[in-house]
Amino acid sequence: MGLQKILSVAGKPGLYKLITQTRSGFVAESLLDGKKISVGLRSNVSVLSEIAIYTLDEELPLREVFLKIQVKEKGGKTTVSHKDAKIKLEEYFFEVLPNYDEDRVYASDIKKIVQWYNMLTEKGLADFSETKEEVTSEEE
């Protein structure tokens, strides 16, 4: 399963796996505890495959940032925790992505990225290679 089925729901902790769509929204399953929730269309939801990180040159898709972390950590969890101090998180992120835009990428963003990466790795969903759907949409 690629990142296009993984969601972040505003106001809810952790990440969610898209189960099915309904007339009024969709049903998602928490990666933290496996509970299913119903999410309405008015909720602020982000699909991980649509998120990008600002760099000095361009916007880098979150999938590529996750790949860089995966290479640095040799497929394991990060050496920093999302609960570490701001300076430690920024130093770590600078090692992973040296040209990230420090003015537009906040410590809270780095915390989320580290937390999400660790959660996906822990749940065995750390396949960050491009899917056929993503390749086709980029070619169009």
N, C-alpha and C positions, 0 to 999 in steps of 0.2 A: 504494500500500500504506500502510495506516495504522499507528499505533503498536501496535495489537493483535497484529501479527505480528512485532514487534521485541522481543527478549528480552535480559535481562542475566542471565548465569549466574555465581553466586558462585564465586570462585576462578579464573575465566577472564577474560582481558583483553578489553575492547571489548564490542561488541554483536553479537547474532546474529539472523538472520532465520529464522523458523520455516519449515521445509520440509515436514515431515510428522510425523504421530504414529505411534508404534509401540505394541506391547503393553507394552513395558517402559519407555516414555518417549517421546522424540521425536528427530528429526534436525533439526539447525540448521546454518546456514551462517554463518561468521564474516564480518562486514562489513570486518574488517581485512585478511584475506588470502584469503578465499573458501574456506577449508578447511571441510569438513563434519565435524561431531562428533555423537556419539550421547550424549544426556543422559538419565540415568535418572530415575525418578519421585522418588527420594529427594534429588536435587539441589535446592539452593535457587535457584529461578529466579523472576525478576520480569518481568512483562509491562509494558512502558512505559506502556501505556494505563491500567494499574491504579495507577500511582504518583501520589501527590499531595504537594504541598509545603505545610508549615504556614505559615499567615499569622496575623496577630493576630485576624482575623475568622473564617476558615474554612480548609478544606483546598482548595488550588487544584490542579486536575489538571495533571500535567506538560505535557500538550499545550498548555495555556493559558500556562504559563511559557515554553515554546518559542516560542509565537506572540509573546509580549512581547519576547523576545530577537530574533526575526526582524524585528519592526517596528523595534526600536532599531538593528539592524545593517543594515537595508534589504535583507534577504534574504541577506546575506553571512555569512562566518564572524565569530566574536566578536573584539573588539579585545584581549581578554585570552586568555592561554593557561591551560589547566588546571594548568600547572606554575608559574604565577606565585605570588607570596607570598600568604599567607592574607589580609592586610589589603587587598591589591589586588583579590583575588577577592570579598571581602565588600563593598568599595566598588562594584564593578561590579554585583553582585547587588542591592545596595540601589538602584541606578539603575533596574534592570529591574523589581524588585518591592519597592517602598519599605516595604510593610507585612509583609514576611516575618518570621517569629518567630525572632529571633536566638538564643533559648535552645534551640530544637529543630531548627534547620537548621544543621548543622555545616559547617565549611570543606570537609570531605571530600565532603559532599553537593553543595556548589556546584561543586567540581572535577569530579565526575561529570556534573553537568548541563551544564557548559560543554563537557566532552569529548564527551558524547553529542550535543549540539547540533551541534558542529563536524563530528563523524563523519557524522551524518545529512545535513547540508548538503553535505558533500564527496561523498557517495555519491548525491546527487540524491533523497534520501528526505525532504526537508524540507516535505512537505505536511502541515501540522498542523491542517487544518480538520477539523471533526467528520464522522465517517462515519455512514452510515445506521444501522449497528449500534449505535453509541454513542448516537445520538439516540433510537432505539427503546428501549434499556435505561433511559435517563434518564426517559422518559415513563411507564414502567411503575411 
